[in-house]
Amino acid sequence: MHNDIKQAVQTLRQGGAILYPTDTIWGLGCDATNEEAVNRIFKIKERTGCKSMMVLVSDIGMLQGYIKELPDIAWDLIEYAEKPLTLIFDNARNLAPSIIAEDGSIGIRVVQDEFARRLIERFRKPIVSTSANISGEPYPDFFDDISEEIKEQVDYIVNWRQEDRTPHDPSSIIKLKSNGAFNLIRK
């Protein structure tokens, strides 16, 4: 795991794209603050820039640097989540403009996976997390399901957990408003 984290961080710092395991599925990732790197992920996925992407952070402290106001309810939702939870916040900041939705919102998940958490802690910035597939195609359940086309376009492929066949569910998604109101998007 240590060598994978070291290599992935080096790739991210150089503006590269990585293929890595998360607490849900295998993801394509890059520095979420680097517009050029983010645009490369859009290109790999053959996805238009009008659809935002979500980001992963290592902890709630890091989260606070990328949204203007953290609603009080977010603390409880993150603390008590029993499965991966993506929260959509208003008023994103300090991120590449193309990953922020037109309404100024951003989906952020405080990652639970040990590898992804350590990777983000070492990188010290949020990482884009989007499914490792071409837009419109089914997302891969396991590493072996990822197309060669995707694998050939990234700069580093993490070795950690490539053989893992444990099923992972997608995250729950909740959209929060700064006044504390929220909507459940996906359970």
WOQUILIN-V442738 format. One record per helix or strand. SS is the DSSP state (a for helix, b for strand). FROM is the first residue (numbers start at 1). LEN is the number of residues. If there is no record, write none. Layout:
((SS:FROM:LEN) (SS:FROM:LEN))
This chain:
((a:2:12) (b:18:4) (b:26:4) (b:31:1) (a:35:11) (b:54:4) (a:60:4) (b:67:1) (a:72:9) (b:85:5) (b:92:1) (a:97:3) (b:106:5) (a:114:10) (b:127:5) (a:143:3) (a:148:6) (b:156:2) (b:172:5) (b:182:5))
